[in-house]
Amino acid sequence: MNEHYDPGQRRLPSQDFLSEPARSIPIRYRPDVLVVGGGPAGIAAATAAARSGASVLICERNGYLGGALTMVTLGSICGLYAVSPEHITPVVRGIGAEIAERLHTYGGTSGPMRWLETASLPYDPNSFKLVADDLTAESGVELAFHCSAVAVTREDARVTGVIFEGVDGRWACMASSIIDCTGDGTVAALAGAGFEHDVPNGQAPTTMFRFGGVDVERARQISRPELHACLERAVASGLSLPRTAGGAFSNQPHSMHLNITRILRDGVPPNTLDTRELSAAEVEGRRQLRAYLQAFREFVPGYEGCFIADIGASIGVRESRRVMGDYRLTLDDVLHEGRFEDAIACSAWPVEEHGAGRGTRWVFLAPGTYYQIPLRTMLPEGIEGLLVAGRCASASHDAHASMRVAGVCFAMGEAAGVVAAQAASSGTSVRNVDFASVRADLLRRGAFLGEDRLTQPV
Ligand SMILES: Cc1cc2nc3c(=O)[nH]c(=O)nc-3n(C[C@H](O)[C@H](O)[C@H](O)COP(=O)(O)OP(=O)(O)OC[C@H]3O[C@@H](n4cnc5c(N)ncnc54)[C@H](O)[C@@H]3O)c2cc1C
């Protein structure tokens, strides 16, 4: 399904529409680079652009940065490493590596950690908020919190500004280069970019939570297959659990973070771009949590005295709009070491697909290998002045199931920031920047853009 942004249109008969009166609004900001959305992609994009000397504003609807890493809370940061039996090798470096180091200084990580056939970096969401504040403040990024992008201004094919609704009403930001890091591709959709949003065949969302009162030593002795068997026994006893395989990470004493709920509506994922369906999904996630609390207490060793310590502030949306770019990353690229002349990032994360069943589909890359991501996946087809970075970049459903993870979003964001800053300083559109100069700049910053052999084990 390839649809345009039409909030409400499918639900209300036309007589239920009203016309808003036209009004004048203030232009509050005129930065070189505007970043919309402060998740992993947005933080890296804003920091990289500011370090290039651009004036940068980042607009975020929450009161903190981090996106899914802080508002959903994830178990670990994925996509940073290529993994073989001998080595865990970083394939996301640059700002991604810097974030990992800074998390260590706050005691906010203890990784990397191997699991399944891969490895990731467990992290503490609260420490991540501080790291994100530090990074952006030190690089001179201006922050605008509690504001949502609701409209864009365009001159022909070029997006020239974004209109926001904030605590102080409606205002505009005009910028030379704009980066959509909203995860949902909201700015691109508002600008008229094409996108894919295949709701029934998309990934299911998850409400994340953390149990306290866990005997972590004992809980850690349970393998994934054993946890699966325990939860299948809970299902056999009559408990309604949509998922019996999931991730459990502990980064604090007595505490375990669980990625285990699965939100479906009539057997398929809900449309998270529909207010009613999104609201029902939030409630359903918390309903499931009650069942998991009982299941873990009764059926999983180490969790006998557990309680709910924390619930993500928002449901976790894995997949919504995938914007159509000049290039659309494919499953073949992901599984067969895709190589591109305009590579701006690398990833070795497996295809991780959370569909409608009780399990999760994993397809691992060959040990020690990785694929490249081309700049063209971040350039929305037919639109000028705009990049899309992070999980809304251009990829097929299967390829997206690999490239969407936070570590890879850091790398895409950093590249988008460099491109946007170079475009602003040279007075050109992001599509026309000199790629050799972008590549040289990224390498100078320590980014990994792909080598024949991986030579830098952790
Ligand atoms: C349940 C779940 C579990 C996951 N587990 C992991 C994991 O363990 N490890 C991992 O690495 N990845 C994991 N992922 C994937 C990862 O979280 C995301 O793909 C990644 O965070 C995407 O980064 P992003 O910057 O593109 O977008 P996001 O993290 O979604 O950030 C987008 C930001 O934009 C803001 N925003 C959105 N719309 C607007 C607007 N209109 N105006 C202003 N601001 C706006 C949002 O508030 C948010 O802060 C998981 C995802 C989910 C949903």
The ligand as an SDF file (V2000), in Angstrom:
LIG
                    3D

 53 58  0  0  0  0  0  0  0  0999 V2000
    9.7980   -2.5790   20.6050 C   0  0  0  0  0  0  0  0  0  0  0  0
   11.0720   -2.2250   19.9330 C   0  0  0  0  0  0  0  0  0  0  0  0
   12.2270   -2.8440   20.3260 C   0  0  0  0  0  0  0  0  0  0  0  0
   13.4170   -2.4990   19.7290 C   0  0  0  0  0  0  0  0  0  0  0  0
   14.5550   -3.0520   20.2000 N   0  0  0  0  0  0  0  0  0  0  0  0
   15.7220   -2.5550   19.7740 C   0  0  0  0  0  0  0  0  0  0  0  0
   16.9210   -2.9280   20.4340 C   0  0  0  0  0  0  0  0  0  0  0  0
   16.9320   -3.6930   21.3930 O   0  0  0  0  0  0  0  0  0  0  0  0
   18.0680   -2.3670   19.9870 N   0  0  0  0  0  0  0  0  0  0  0  0
   18.1040   -1.4840   18.9400 C   0  0  0  0  0  0  0  0  0  0  0  0
   19.1830   -1.0020   18.5930 O   0  0  0  0  0  0  0  0  0  0  0  0
   16.9800   -1.1320   18.2980 N   0  0  0  0  0  0  0  0  0  0  0  0
   15.8090   -1.6320   18.7060 C   0  0  0  0  0  0  0  0  0  0  0  0
   14.6630   -1.2210   18.1160 N   0  0  0  0  0  0  0  0  0  0  0  0
   14.7360   -0.3460   16.9210 C   0  0  0  0  0  0  0  0  0  0  0  0
   15.0780    1.0820   17.2790 C   0  0  0  0  0  0  0  0  0  0  0  0
   14.4970    1.4600   18.4720 O   0  0  0  0  0  0  0  0  0  0  0  0
   14.5570    2.0820   16.2590 C   0  0  0  0  0  0  0  0  0  0  0  0
   14.4760    1.5820   14.9920 O   0  0  0  0  0  0  0  0  0  0  0  0
   15.4310    3.3240   16.3240 C   0  0  0  0  0  0  0  0  0  0  0  0
   15.2350    3.9090   17.5880 O   0  0  0  0  0  0  0  0  0  0  0  0
   15.0640    4.2660   15.2220 C   0  0  0  0  0  0  0  0  0  0  0  0
   15.7360    5.4690   15.4410 O   0  0  0  0  0  0  0  0  0  0  0  0
   15.2130    6.7960   14.7560 P   0  0  0  0  0  0  0  0  0  0  0  0
   16.0920    7.8870   15.2410 O   0  0  0  0  0  0  0  0  0  0  0  0
   15.0720    6.5720   13.3110 O   0  0  0  0  0  0  0  0  0  0  0  0
   13.7220    6.9800   15.2940 O   0  0  0  0  0  0  0  0  0  0  0  0
   13.1130    6.9960   16.7490 P   0  0  0  0  0  0  0  0  0  0  0  0
   13.9600    6.3130   17.7390 O   0  0  0  0  0  0  0  0  0  0  0  0
   11.7100    6.5130   16.5740 O   0  0  0  0  0  0  0  0  0  0  0  0
   13.0910    8.5480   17.1220 O   0  0  0  0  0  0  0  0  0  0  0  0
   12.2370    9.4350   16.4570 C   0  0  0  0  0  0  0  0  0  0  0  0
   12.0920   10.6970   17.3020 C   0  0  0  0  0  0  0  0  0  0  0  0
   11.3250   11.6400   16.5860 O   0  0  0  0  0  0  0  0  0  0  0  0
   10.3580   12.2330   17.4400 C   0  0  0  0  0  0  0  0  0  0  0  0
    9.2330   12.6360   16.6060 N   0  0  0  0  0  0  0  0  0  0  0  0
    8.4030   11.8390   15.8990 C   0  0  0  0  0  0  0  0  0  0  0  0
    7.5140   12.5680   15.2190 N   0  0  0  0  0  0  0  0  0  0  0  0
    7.7800   13.8510   15.4920 C   0  0  0  0  0  0  0  0  0  0  0  0
    7.2090   15.0800   15.0680 C   0  0  0  0  0  0  0  0  0  0  0  0
    6.1700   15.1290   14.2190 N   0  0  0  0  0  0  0  0  0  0  0  0
    7.7250   16.2290   15.5490 N   0  0  0  0  0  0  0  0  0  0  0  0
    8.7660   16.2140   16.4240 C   0  0  0  0  0  0  0  0  0  0  0  0
    9.3570   15.0720   16.8480 N   0  0  0  0  0  0  0  0  0  0  0  0
    8.8760   13.9100   16.3770 C   0  0  0  0  0  0  0  0  0  0  0  0
   10.0070   11.1250   18.4150 C   0  0  0  0  0  0  0  0  0  0  0  0
    9.4590   11.6200   19.6100 O   0  0  0  0  0  0  0  0  0  0  0  0
   11.3750   10.4560   18.6150 C   0  0  0  0  0  0  0  0  0  0  0  0
   12.1030   11.0270   19.6580 O   0  0  0  0  0  0  0  0  0  0  0  0
   13.4500   -1.5430   18.6870 C   0  0  0  0  0  0  0  0  0  0  0  0
   12.2700   -0.9110   18.2950 C   0  0  0  0  0  0  0  0  0  0  0  0
   11.1090   -1.2440   18.9210 C   0  0  0  0  0  0  0  0  0  0  0  0
    9.8750   -0.5280   18.5260 C   0  0  0  0  0  0  0  0  0  0  0  0
  1  2  1  0
  2  3  1  0
  2 52  2  0
  3  4  2  0
  4  5  1  0
  4 50  1  0
  5  6  2  0
  6  7  1  0
  6 13  1  0
  7  8  2  0
  7  9  1  0
  9 10  1  0
 10 11  2  0
 10 12  1  0
 12 13  2  0
 13 14  1  0
 14 15  1  0
 14 50  1  0
 15 16  1  0
 16 17  1  0
 16 18  1  0
 18 19  1  0
 18 20  1  0
 20 21  1  0
 20 22  1  0
 22 23  1  0
 23 24  1  0
 24 25  2  0
 24 26  1  0
 24 27  1  0
 27 28  1  0
 28 29  2  0
 28 30  1  0
 28 31  1  0
 31 32  1  0
 32 33  1  0
 33 34  1  0
 33 48  1  0
 34 35  1  0
 35 36  1  0
 35 46  1  0
 36 37  1  0
 36 45  1  0
 37 38  2  0
 38 39  1  0
 39 40  1  0
 39 45  2  0
 40 41  1  0
 40 42  2  0
 42 43  1  0
 43 44  2  0
 44 45  1  0
 46 47  1  0
 46 48  1  0
 48 49  1  0
 50 51  2  0
 51 52  1  0
 52 53  1  0
M  END
$$$$
